[in-house]
Amino acid sequence: MPGFDEEGPAETVSYEPTSVKELLVEMKDTAELLIDLSYSAVLHGSPSVAHEVVELERRMDVLQLRARMSLMLAARSPSEAETLAPVLGVVAAADKISDAAGDIAKIVSDEIGLPDAMRGALTEGVETLVRGTVVDDSTYAGRPLGDVDLESLTGVRVIAVRRDDDWICNPGPATRLEPGDVTLLRGPEAGVSEVYPALAGEPFEPDPPAEPAIDDLERAVDSIVLMKNLSELSVDLAYGAVLFDTEALATEVSNLEVEVDALQSRFEAWTLRAANAAADPVSLRGLIHLGVATEEISDAAVEIAEGVLRDLSVHPVVEMAVRESDEIITRTPVEAGSALAGTRVEDGVPATDISTSVLAIRRPDEGWLVGPDLDTTIRVGDVIISKGTRTSATEFASLADV
């Protein structure tokens, strides 16, 4: 949050005429990137990635202050204040996500520590994310990402680039990699092992496997991993609810927040029991930090969707900002007679070549299946949460029609 940090006083911020839409786009992209980076910093015990979280958190502080200034000047009547109130909620929520991500990164930067079992469990639910600096003689230096085509060849994506003090979030095919760029790569470990040496000029060294833990700690870890997955899903759903002004998606966000709260209660109970059996209970402090921050991300998602839940009109500037994303979130109920019923989740989409990924399935008798296995069979009554392009989303929805 604004104030003092380990590097001194916060940056002075003054009003500058800026497009609110552009500020919201950058805040949305930054918030989503911060979630990825903070958990990856903890997963890999990486001070360098934790440092990038601190830098981005500082950037978010500036963005939210400028957004608040612009919105205060824009409200000139009670009716305008009513339509802009949900926008302030979106701004506050993005900043809350930033603060929570910063708290997660402090587990590494403040050397609070985390049980090895936590890293082992996170490994199963998080793609490898690594920070690498483009060296002068890299085969990628001076080339646009579209030419390099990493994702098609290796499954690795460049999710952000820091060039000096400027960030490029969601870099596109025309983004050119330059020597000295700090890149954030995400993808399967095998792909990262191939790409990283060519980019950074040194081998990639994956983390060693974690040792098993005591039973109560494993249960606590299972709870926090599910909390993490549900919180990330709720942020995606919240932005989808705003984009489409869809009460059904906003309600799913609210339901997820209730479930995350219940998980946190169980998580706290298992952690306290584990502390009783642990040789060094203080070593569980990082786990507690992670649980609190993860629950705050879920709360922030509800703030994003609050305007839709309260039946307030979505301000056009928010809708335009969310539309800047190349991908959208959709909610698809599977009814009797649907072409989706009985098919398997394969390559992200059941029995199709559509570029849509199934993020989660809400099953009436089992609850949420987040990141379902490829051999999961879709059933009548399932609610599918998917992400893809607008064209693929339309095609995907048509498969659910009876």
Buried (B, 14 or more C-beta within 10 A) or exposed (E): EEEEBEEEEBEEBEEEEBEBBBBBBBBBBBBBBBBBBBBBBBBBBBEBBBBBBBBBBBBBBBBBBBBBBBBEEBBEEEEEBEBBBBBBBBBBBBBBBBBBBBBBBBBBBBEBBBBBBBBBBBBEBBBBBBBBBBBEEBEBBEBBBEEBEBEEEBBBBBBBBBBEEEBBBBBEEEBBBBEEBBBBBBBEBEBBBBBBBBBBBEEBEEBEEBEEBBEBBBBBBBBBBBBBBBBBBBBBBBBBBBBBBBEEBBBBBBBBBEBBEEBBEBBBBBBBBBBEEBEEEEBBBBBBBBBBBBBBBBBBBBBBBBBBBEEBEBBEBBBBBBEBBEBBBBBBBBBEEBBBBEBBBEBBBBBBEBBBBBBBBBBEEEEBBBBBEEEBEBBBBBBBBBBBBEEBBEBBBEBBEE
